[in-house]
Amino acid sequence: MEQVPVMDWKASSDRVWAMLEKTDKLAKEAWAQLKETDKQLKETDKLAKETWAQIQETGKQMKETDRRVGELTNRFGDMVEHMVLPNLVAKFEQLGFTFTRANRTEIKDRKHGIFMEIDALLENGDRVMAVEIKTKPTIDRINDHIERMEKLRVYADLHSDKRIYLGGIAGVVFSESEKTYALKKGFYVIEPSGDTFTIIKPEGKNSPREW
């Protein structure tokens, strides 16, 4: 008679128990990972809220800064109009110019796409002097004024204005390199001198440029 193998219940039980222990360990590890992930998500959410709050605060501060800059710009414009312009006319008279009008000017020519602001525009029937006024002129600002003068020439031609256009750069703090560059480009340089200011005319090879 064929003998039926006897099952080793103990070995089988040990294997099942080992599998259960392994499964329990994996479950605990998975649960720990879930808890860690949840913690990280909460920290990320907190950080995102803090970042958003900072962005909102920065936006608020930028608006306040823009408002203050706008106020300073308006005050600077008033100072130019009431203090600098009359003195500019008198100073240029010493160089042989007789300007009959002096104003801050804003040009908005939508038809031809020409838009610009001129801090000081001194005029008579023959010549126009466009002066850019900066606290501290830079090379880039001087180059910007060259572009402004070119646009101003185009605008004048479009309106049959055949007067000669000249340019000037005025600065409270003028470094030697910027001053030299402005003169080289044919601009009159206007800088403080005691209680007033002085005007330096481009000389020699750097004669005043005409537009």
SULPEPE-V487017 format. One record per residue. SS is DSSP state (h for helix, s for strand, l for the rest). NEAR is the number of other C-alpha atoms within 8 Angstrom. Layout:
((SS:NEAR) (SS:NEAR))
//
This chain:
((l:2) (l:3) (l:4) (l:4) (l:4) (l:4) (l:4) (l:6) (h:6) (h:6) (h:7) (h:8) (h:8) (h:8) (h:8) (h:8) (h:8) (h:8) (h:8) (h:8) (h:8) (h:8) (h:8) (h:8) (h:8) (h:8) (h:8) (h:8) (h:8) (h:8) (h:8) (h:8) (h:8) (h:8) (h:8) (h:8) (h:8) (h:8) (h:8) (h:8) (h:8) (h:8) (h:8) (h:8) (h:8) (h:8) (h:8) (h:8) (h:8) (h:8) (h:8) (h:8) (h:8) (h:8) (h:8) (h:8) (h:8) (h:8) (h:8) (h:8) (h:8) (h:8) (h:8) (h:8) (h:8) (h:8) (h:8) (h:8) (h:8) (h:8) (h:8) (h:8) (h:8) (h:8) (h:8) (h:8) (h:10) (h:8) (h:9) (h:12) (h:12) (h:8) (h:8) (h:9) (h:12) (h:10) (h:8) (h:8) (h:12) (h:8) (h:10) (h:11) (h:10) (l:7) (l:6) (l:6) (l:7) (l:8) (l:10) (l:7) (s:8) (s:12) (s:10) (s:12) (s:9) (s:8) (s:8) (s:8) (s:8) (l:7) (l:5) (l:5) (l:7) (s:11) (s:9) (s:8) (s:8) (s:11) (s:13) (s:16) (s:14) (s:13) (s:12) (l:10) (l:5) (l:7) (s:10) (s:12) (s:12) (s:14) (s:12) (s:11) (s:10) (s:9) (l:7) (l:8) (l:14) (l:7) (h:8) (h:6) (h:8) (h:11) (h:8) (h:8) (h:9) (h:8) (h:8) (h:9) (h:12) (h:9) (h:9) (h:8) (h:10) (h:8) (h:9) (h:10) (h:9) (h:7) (l:6) (l:6) (l:7) (l:6) (l:8) (s:9) (s:12) (s:13) (s:13) (s:12) (s:15) (s:12) (s:13) (l:9) (l:8) (l:10) (l:6) (h:6) (h:6) (h:11) (h:10) (h:8) (h:9) (h:13) (h:13) (h:10) (l:8) (l:12) (l:15) (s:14) (s:13) (s:12) (s:12) (s:10) (s:7) (l:5) (l:5) (s:6) (s:9) (s:9) (s:10) (s:7) (l:10) (l:12) (l:7) (h:5) (h:5) (h:11) (l:9) (l:11) (l:10) (l:7) (l:8))
//
